[in-house]
Amino acid sequence: MTPVWPHGDPRTVARAILADHRYQTAPQGPAPKSLWDIILDWLGTWWDKLTRPLAHVTGNQAVTTVLGIIVLVVVLLFLVVVWVHFVHSWGGFKRRARAERRQGSPEGLDQTGDARALFDRAIAAAAAGRHREAAALLWASALRALDERGRVRYDAARTPGEWRRAVRDPAFDRLSRDAVVALFGDRGVDAALVTRMRSAYDALVSVP
């Protein structure tokens, strides 16, 4: 009679193979996860947390998935809007900073000289109707006057905002606001603005 297993019981053969020491050193735990597996696990966990509250409300997996996708799209659109707004605001801020750092004088205007000489030139420019030039010279004269009086050292690199923080004087704040409008603004400069700057200038330089 032919035996059922002519080459021996395969279970015995399998046990003999597995008893070999080479199989005893094989890894006993699961293989380490790849970076892609970790990312997929994280996304799965995040998606489960997002849709779990919806699942309790809808009680339907298909509806829950659709609502979850809608929520995700809305969140992404919101982030895009915030990012665009941030980029636009940052670009505007840099443009204003560059404009402020030019110290706002008309093209080619000579601002050399002491505070008195610059002031006299400002008055002459105002009398001749050159109001933007007068505003620039009043601003330059005020900065020189602060340095000459020992209040704040002159630094051409300072912006009007930095000057205001350094001086901390209400009269200088009024002068600076009108100077920024006159030198960096798009609208024309009139005699009334120069008169306001002159009044603020007088109050500033009268401080001992």
For each residue, the residues with C-beta under 8 A, 3 or more apart:
1:
2: 6
3: 6
4:
5: 8 9 10
6: 2 3
7: 13
8: 5 12 13
9: 5 12 13
10: 5 13 14
11: 14 15
12: 8 9 15 16
13: 7 8 9 10 16 17
14: 10 11 17 18
15: 11 12 18 19
16: 12 13 19 20
17: 13 14 20 23
18: 14 15 23
19: 15 16 23
20: 16 17 23 24
21: 24 25
22: 25 26
23: 17 18 19 20 26
24: 20 21
25: 21 22
26: 22 23
27: 31
28:
29:
30:
31: 27
32:
33: 37 38 41
34: 37 38
35: 38 39
36: 39 40
37: 33 34 40 41
38: 33 34 35 41 42
39: 35 36 42 43
40: 36 37 43 44
41: 33 37 38 44 45
42: 38 39 45 46
43: 39 40 46 47
44: 40 41 47 48
45: 41 42 48 49
46: 42 43 49 50
47: 43 44 50 51 68
48: 44 45 51 52
49: 45 46 52
50: 46 47 54 68 71 72
51: 47 48 54 55 64 65 67 68
52: 48 49 55 56
53: 56 57
54: 50 51 57 58 64 67 68 71
55: 51 52 58 59 61 64
56: 52 53 59
57: 53 54
58: 54 55 63 64 67
59: 55 56
60: 63 64
61: 55 64 65
62: 65 66
63: 58 60 66 67
64: 51 54 55 58 60 61 67 68
65: 51 61 62 68 69
66: 62 63 69 70
67: 51 54 58 63 64 70 71
68: 47 50 51 54 64 65 71 72
69: 65 66 72 73
70: 66 67 73 74
71: 50 54 67 68 74 75
72: 50 68 69 75 76
73: 69 70 76 77
74: 70 71 77 78
75: 71 72 78 79
76: 72 73 79 80
77: 73 74 80 81
78: 74 75 81 82
79: 75 76 82 83
80: 76 77 83 84
81: 77 78 84 85
82: 78 79 85 86
83: 79 80 86 87
84: 80 81 87 88
85: 81 82 88 89
86: 82 83 89 90
87: 83 84 90 91
88: 84 85 91 92
89: 85 86 92 93
90: 86 87 93 94
91: 87 88 94 95
92: 88 89 95 96
93: 89 90 96 97
94: 90 91 97 98
95: 91 92 98 99
96: 92 93 99 100 184
97: 93 94 100 101 159
98: 94 95 101 102
99: 95 96 102 104 184
100: 96 97 103 104 159 160 161 180 184
101: 97 98 157 159
102: 98 99 105
103: 100 139 140 156 183
104: 99 100 136 139 160 179 180 182 183 184
105: 102 109 111 136 140 183
106: 109 132 133 136
107:
108:
109: 105 106 133 136 137
110: 113
111: 105 118 136 137 140
112:
113: 110 117 118 121 144
114: 117 118 144 148
115: 118 119 141 142 144 145 148 205
116: 119 120 141
117: 113 114 120 121
118: 111 113 114 115 121 122 137 138 140 141 144
119: 115 116 122 123 137 138 141 201
120: 116 117 123 124
121: 113 117 118 124 125 137
122: 118 119 125 126 133 134 135 137 138 141
123: 119 120 126 127 134
124: 120 121 127 128
125: 121 122 128 130 131 133 134 137
126: 122 123 129 130 131 134 191 194 198
127: 123 124
128: 124 125
129: 126 191
130: 125 126 133 134
131: 125 126 134 135 182 188 189 190 191 193 194
132: 106 135 136 182 183 188 189
133: 106 109 122 125 130 136 137
134: 122 123 125 126 130 131 137 138 194
135: 122 131 132 138 139 178 179 182 183 189 193 194 197
136: 104 105 106 109 111 132 133 139 140 179 182 183
137: 109 111 118 119 121 122 125 133 134 140 141
138: 118 119 122 134 135 141 142 175 179 194 197 198 201
139: 103 104 135 136 142 143 175 176 179 183 197
140: 103 105 111 118 136 137 143 144
141: 115 116 118 119 122 137 138 144 145 201
142: 115 138 139 145 146 172 175 201 204 205
143: 139 140 146 147 154 163
144: 113 114 115 118 140 141 147 148 154
145: 115 141 142 148 149 204 205
146: 142 143 149 151 152 154 167 172 204
147: 143 144 150 151 152 153 154
148: 114 115 144 145
149: 145 146 205 208
150: 147
151: 146 147 167 207
152: 146 147 163 166 167
153: 147
154: 143 144 146 147
155: 158
156: 103
157: 101
158: 155 162 163 166
159: 97 100 101 162 163
160: 100 104 163 164 176 179 180
161: 100 164 165
162: 158 159 165 166
163: 143 152 158 159 160 166 167 172 176
164: 160 161 167 168 172 173 176
165: 161 162 168
166: 152 158 162 163
167: 146 151 152 163 164 172
168: 164 165 172
169: 172 173 204 207
170: 173 174
171: 174 175 200 201 203 204 207
172: 142 146 163 164 167 168 169 175 176 200 204
173: 164 169 170 176 177
174: 170 171 177 178 196 200
175: 138 139 142 171 172 178 179 197 200 201 204
176: 139 160 163 164 172 173 179 180
177: 173 174 180 181
178: 135 174 175 181 182 193 196 197 200
179: 104 135 136 138 139 160 175 176 182 183 197
180: 100 104 160 176 177 183 184 185
181: 177 178 184 185 187 189 193
182: 104 131 132 135 136 178 179 185 189 193 194 197
183: 103 104 105 132 135 136 139 179 180
184: 96 99 100 104 180 181
185: 180 181 182
186:
187: 181
188: 131 132
189: 131 132 135 181 182 193 194
190: 131 193 194
191: 126 129 131 194 195
192: 195 196
193: 131 135 178 181 182 189 190 196 197
194: 126 131 134 135 138 182 189 190 191 197 198
195: 191 192 198 199
196: 174 178 192 193 199 200
197: 135 138 139 175 178 179 182 193 194 200 201
198: 126 138 194 195 201 202
199: 195 196 202 203
200: 171 172 174 175 178 196 197 203 204
201: 119 138 141 142 171 175 197 198 204 205
202: 198 199 205 206
203: 171 199 200 206 207
204: 142 145 146 169 171 172 175 200 201 207
205: 115 142 145 149 201 202
206: 202 203
207: 151 169 171 203 204
208: 149
